[in-house]
Amino acid sequence: MPDQEQADIRLALARLRQEHEDYDAAINAMIQVGCEALRIQRMKKKKLGIKDKMSKLEDQIIPDIIA
């Protein structure tokens, strides 16, 4: 994989990690204020989608090694 492509993937991954942390903080704040459960559930679903995207990008960076 070319260095530029790998750098782009790492940058996208860093942005997703930050977004994931932001969702985590927002969810915790919503729980503390007693927000309705449906809104919290939607936020958790979005957070899980971000985690899936992060996993896919990490798989592109780290090649599978068949032992």
Backbone torsions as a table, in degrees:
resi	resn	phi	psi	omega
1	MET	NA	131.0	179.3
2	PRO	-61.4	150.8	-177.2
3	ASP	-60.8	-39.9	-179.0
4	GLN	-64.7	-41.7	179.6
5	GLU	-64.6	-41.7	179.1
6	GLN	-66.1	-38.2	178.1
7	ALA	-64.9	-39.5	177.7
8	ASP	-63.7	-41.2	179.5
9	ILE	-65.8	-41.9	178.9
10	ARG	-63.7	-37.0	177.9
11	LEU	-66.7	-44.8	177.9
12	ALA	-62.0	-39.1	178.9
13	LEU	-64.7	-41.2	178.3
14	ALA	-63.5	-40.4	178.2
15	ARG	-64.7	-41.7	178.8
16	LEU	-65.4	-38.6	177.8
17	ARG	-61.3	-42.2	179.2
18	GLN	-64.5	-43.2	179.0
19	GLU	-63.0	-38.8	178.8
20	HIS	-62.7	-43.8	177.9
21	GLU	-64.9	-37.7	178.5
22	ASP	-64.0	-43.1	177.3
23	TYR	-62.8	-39.9	179.7
24	ASP	-60.9	-45.3	178.9
25	ALA	-64.6	-40.6	-180.0
26	ALA	-65.5	-41.1	179.4
27	ILE	-63.9	-44.3	178.6
28	ASN	-61.5	-39.8	178.1
29	ALA	-65.7	-40.0	179.5
30	MET	-64.7	-37.6	179.0
31	ILE	-66.5	-41.7	-178.7
32	GLN	-65.4	-36.2	-179.6
33	VAL	-83.4	-9.2	178.5
34	GLY	82.6	36.8	178.3
35	CYS	-65.1	158.5	-178.3
36	GLU	-65.2	145.0	-172.2
37	ALA	-61.7	-34.1	-178.1
38	LEU	-64.6	-41.0	178.3
39	ARG	-65.9	-40.0	178.0
40	ILE	-64.2	-41.9	179.5
41	GLN	-62.0	-39.9	177.7
42	ARG	-64.0	-41.1	178.2
43	MET	-64.3	-40.5	178.9
44	LYS	-64.6	-35.3	178.4
45	LYS	-66.5	-41.8	177.3
46	LYS	-64.1	-40.1	179.1
47	LYS	-62.9	-40.6	178.4
48	LEU	-65.6	-37.5	176.6
49	GLY	-62.4	-39.2	177.6
50	ILE	-65.6	-40.2	179.1
51	LYS	-63.5	-37.6	176.7
52	ASP	-63.1	-42.7	177.8
53	LYS	-62.8	-39.5	178.3
54	MET	-62.4	-41.9	-180.0
55	SER	-63.1	-40.5	179.3
56	LYS	-64.3	-41.5	179.0
57	LEU	-67.5	-39.7	178.2
58	GLU	-63.1	-36.6	177.9
59	ASP	-65.4	-30.8	178.0
60	GLN	-71.8	-33.7	-178.9
61	ILE	-77.0	-46.0	-176.6
62	ILE	-96.9	111.9	-178.8
63	PRO	-71.4	151.4	176.3
64	ASP	-72.6	130.2	178.4
65	ILE	-111.9	117.2	179.2
66	ILE	-90.8	116.0	-176.7
67	ALA	-85.1	NA	NA
